[in-house]
Amino acid sequence: MRLLPLAVAAAAALAVLAPAVPAQAAALPAIQITRVWYDSPGSDLRSNASLNGEYVAIKNTTRRAIDLAGWTLRDKTGYQYSFGDDQLLGAGKKLTIRTGQGTSGTSTAYWGRRAYVWNNDKDAAYIRNASARLIDSCSYNSTRVDWINCE
């Protein structure tokens, strides 16, 4: 019979030690920016390979596919990538949006630019849904590394 009061006391002690997390802080956005690789490897020569070394990775955090038609990805300056009508991101899947040119598919999309988008020192990536509502953002302010994890 003494075990019950001890168990209750132990549970109460753990509850006091565990940090409280607000419900809204625990919720992930439906589409999350997971990484921004803002300084492509090597010299910035504006070659297509160098442009494609700069990218943003996003992830569908839900259990259902999301139609990205009308969604946008943009930087702080206002450079904007618009997702096409045929861009469906499966449940739990990731999509990499590369700055340069290439053939888009289910896991990689190409912006089609001939110039860099992401500043090498500080910038921000914003993803908005078709209603222009901000879904997620990720900012950075560093020249020590070439990318940032946003998860």
N, C-alpha and C positions, 0 to 999 in steps of 0.2 A: 504494500500500500504506500510505502514511502517513495516509490519510484515515480509516481505521478507528480507529486510536488517538485521533485528534482527535475523531471522532464520539462515541466512548465517553467521553472526558474531558468533552465538552460536555454529554452526557446526565447524567453524574455531578454536574457543577456545577449543573445545573438541579434535580436531585433534592434537593440540599442546600438550595437556595434556596426550593423549593416547600414551603409549610407542610403538615404531616401532618394529615389530617382523619380522625378516628375514623369507622369505618364506621357506627356508630349515629347520629352527628351528621349524616351525609349523608342518611339516610333520612327521608322526609317521612311524617307520619301519613296514614292513608288518607283521613280527613276533617280538613282543616286550617281553623282559624279564620283568615281573611285580614284582616278589618277589624272593629273595633267603633266605631260612631259613637255615642258615649255622651252627647253634649250636642246635642240637636236644634237646628237653626237657629232664631233668633228667641227670643221670650219663651216660657218654660215655662208655657203656659196650660192644659195638659192637653187641648187639642183633639185630635181624632183625627189631623189632619194633623201636629201637633207630635209626638204619640206615634209616628207612623210615620216621623218624621225620625230617630228613634233606632233603630238596628238592628245586627245582627251578620251578617256575610257569611261563609259557609263554602264550601270547595271540595273536591270529590272529586279527589284527586291520583292516583288509580289509573286503569287502563285498562279497568275494568269498572264497571258500575252497582252502587251500594250501596243496599240497602234500609234506610231509616232508621227503620223501625217499632220502637218501643220505645227509641229513642235519646233523650237529653235534652240540653238546653242550659240552663245555670243561671248565676246570678251568685254572688258571694261570700256574699250575705245568704241565699240559698236560693230565690229566685224561680226557678221551673222551667218551661220550655217542653218539652212532650213531643211528639215527632214522631208523626204519625198513621200508620196502617197502610198508607196509600196513598202515602206519601212515598218516592219512588225518586229518587236523585240519579245522573244519568248520568255516565259516564266523563269526567273533566276538566271537568265542569259546576260552576257556582256556584249557591248558594241564599242569598237574603237573608231573614233572619227579622226582621220588623218588629214593634215592640212593640204597636201599636194594632190596629184592626180592619180587615178587608178580606176579599177573596176570594182564597184561596191557590191557587197554580198550580205550575208546574214550576220557576219561577225565583224566586218570592217566596212566603213563608209568613207568616201573621199570627198573633201571639200572642193577640190578642183582649183585651188589657188596657185598662183605663181610667185607669191610672196608670203613671208611668215606672218602669223597672227599673234602668237603668244610672246609677250615681252620676256626677255631673258632675266629680268631682275624682279619685277612685280607686275601683277595683273590679277584678273579674276575671271572665272568661267561661270556662266549662268545658264541653266536650262529651264525653259518655260514650256508649258503645255500649249495646246492649240488655242486656248482662251487667253494666252499671254500671262497666265499666273505663274509666278516663280515657284519651281518645284525643288530646285537645289542649287547651291553655289559652292565654289571652292576658290579661295584666294591664296596668294603666296607673296612673299616679300623676301627673296633670298637669291644671292648669286653663288652660294656655297655648294648647292646641288642643282641638278638639271631638271628635277621633277618633284612632284609632291603627291603623296598618298592622301586622299580625301575621305577615306572610309572612317 
